[in-house]
Amino acid sequence: MSGAQNVGHFAIECDDVERAKRFYESVFGWQIRPWGPPNYYHITTGTPDHPGILGDLRERHHKLDGAGAGISGYICTINVTDLKAVLAAVETHGGHLHSPPYFIENVGTVAYVMDSEGNRVGLIQHVDNLVMPEGVKQG
């Protein structure tokens, strides 16, 4: 296979899809609309001027049992412009801090949170002078 293969979609498994919808709309400003089967929503993370990535919220069909069974979701890292404000919004809207923020030299500050459904989500606030590898667009 030749050429770069970029992530083109993500899915978030949820026990309570409506609660997760409220969480992601409130914390990140994503547009989340019903699409397809019941308890399935299409996520748009960007705008026409600043395209994002497409994703979906879907009902978790294999519930988490605390012993590692079930699907706990894919960890995506979300670019944010104000990490402190987003961390506060996470707490306000039913999530919590998973691991405290830490700084990566020449990259930015990273933190991990748990969303309202128990999924781990990465957050990053890039440094102002971030230089991305060739062929990679900063989101």
N, C-alpha and C positions, 0 to 999 in steps of 0.2 A: 504494500500500500504506500502510495507516495503522498506527500503534502501533509500539512498539519490537520489534525482531527480535533476540532474544538467541541467543548461541551455545548450541546444545542438544546437541552431540556433537563429539567429536574422534576422529581416527584417527592411530595411530602406525605407520608402515611400518617393518618390521624385517627384517634379514638373518637373525637368529637369534631367533626368537620366544620361546623358553624363556629365553634369556639376558636379553632385554628384560623379560620377566615378572619375573624375579628382581630386576632393577635397580629397576623401578618399585614393586614390593611392598616392597623393602628401604629405598629412599630415602624414599618418600612414604607408605607404609602403605596403598596402594590395594589393594582386593580385585579380583583378576583371575581370572576363571573361564572355562573352555572354553565356547564358544557357537557354534553353526553349523558351518561347514566346518572341515576340518583347519587347524591353525595360525592359528586365529581365536579371540580371547579378548575377552570383555566386561569393561570396566573400570568399577568403581564408585569414585568418588573421595571420596564423603562418607559421612555417617551419617544415620540417620533424624532425629536432632536437628539436624544441620547438613548439609543436602543439598548435594551437589556437582554435578558435571557427569558425564554418561555418555560413555564412549568405547570404543575398541577397540584392540587390538594385532592386526596382521595381517602376514602374510608379504609382504615386498617382492617384487613380481613383476618389476620392472624394476630390476635391481641397479645400484648406484652404480658408476661407472667412474673416478671421480677427475677427470673432465673436465666434470662437470655433468650427465651423463646419469643417468636414474633419478630416483625420487622421494625427496627427502631429508626429507620430513615437513613438517608445519605447525607453526609456532612458537606454542606456547601458553605463557602466563606463569602460573606456579603461585604462589599465595599461601602464604607460609611464616611461621611464628612465630619461628624461630631460623635465620636465614640461614647463620651460621657452621657450625652443626651439619649443616645440609643440604649445604653445600658439602663438608664432611668426608665425609659419607655418599656423595656422588657419587663422590669419589675412591676410597673404599673399595670401591665396588661396580661399578667398571669404566668410569666416566665421567671427564670432566676439565673444568676451567675453560676456557671459551671466551673470555670477556672479564671483566676484574676488576669487582667491585662498584662501583657509583657511586650517589650520593645525588641524589634529585630532591626539591627543597624542597617541603614540605607533602604529599608523597606517600609516600616511603620509599626504601629501598635496593634496587637492582636488580642482578642479575648474570645472565650467560648461561653455560650449561654445555652440554657435548656428552654425550648419554646413551651407553649401551653400544653403540648402533647407529649412532652418528654423526649423530644428530638434534640440532639446537640447541633448547634448552629455556630459557625465561625463568623467573627466580625473583624474587619481590618480598617484602620484609618491610616492610609499611606502617608509617607513623608512627602513634603511639597516637591522635592526634586527627584522623585522616583524615576528611575530609568528602567523601562520594560525591555525584555529581550526582543530582538527583531522578530516581527510577525505576531506580536502579542499586543493587543490594545488594552490600555488601562480602562476598566469599567467604571 
